[in-house]
Amino acid sequence: DTEETFGVWKTMTDELLDVFPDGEYFHIGADEAAIRDPSHFAAYYRHATRCVEYLRTRDRKVLLWDDVFRHHPWEETETLLRSVIPVVWQYREVNEELVAPFVRAGIEFWGASAVQNCYNFRGLPKIAGQFDNLDRWAEVNEKYHPAGHIGTLWGKVQCQYPISPTGLPQSIAGIAYLAKTLNEGKIQDRSRFFRELAADFFGAPDAPLEEAAANINYEPDKAAPFLSELRSKTARHGEIPEIWEIFNEVDRIFA
């Protein structure tokens, strides 16, 4: 919470605003600071407030992660939270009590799920494993109606990791699953979703997409024949199963 710190942040922010002059939103992050000491939190709060105020002078709606504020009394955080759009991130279990305070206060908020979440030294994300998180968020969305939602992709979560699997090709099934829940609510028949995705996106209605996704990352040897069959039957977007096959071989090496 110094002039120098804010000056560095402002310089970086101005560069981004110049690159994206028509952007409506700006996400300042501000998450995962384990601040319990009141004086330290006060410094954090002042700095975050300055960042928000500056972006509002640039006509941006400000997003920030909610987690730091979960550990402090509402009366100490309400002023700032009413000036931004808090984004409630929950990437495994989804506790709707973290959403409820914003609903009760009438504060616009967004949710954030994990479309891809890979914490291993592996080439592919746990594609099927994230769907439970997306299902739970679908239930919360239907109940509380957040104004927006962010589907996050987490791959290289530490700089010393040798492989960064984060990307659209690896996560296309999860992205499609999230999109369908946002448009239609919780998916009741996951197998049907995979059949429709195989037919509509890959042009391969009888391809074993669900079987491939179930074994990616967990059992690369089991995933291999399903991926090979998927690639052989794909009529569209064939580069995606090809990428999956390559990364599955990387997973096999690590396994």
Buried (B, 14 or more C-beta within 10 A) or exposed (E): EEEEEBEEBBEEBEEEBEEEEEEEEBBBEBEEEEBEEEEEBEBBBEBBBBBBEBBBEEEBBBBBBBBBBEEBEEEEBBEBBEBBBBBBBBBEEBEBEBBEBBBEEEBEBBBBBBBBBBEBEBBBBBBBBBBEBBBBBBBBBEEBEBEBBBBBBBBEEEEEBEBEBBBEBBBBBBBBBBEBBBEEEBBEEBEEBBBBBBBEBBBBEEBBBBBBBBBBBBBBEEBBEBBBBBBEBBEEBBEBBBBBBEBBEBBBEEE
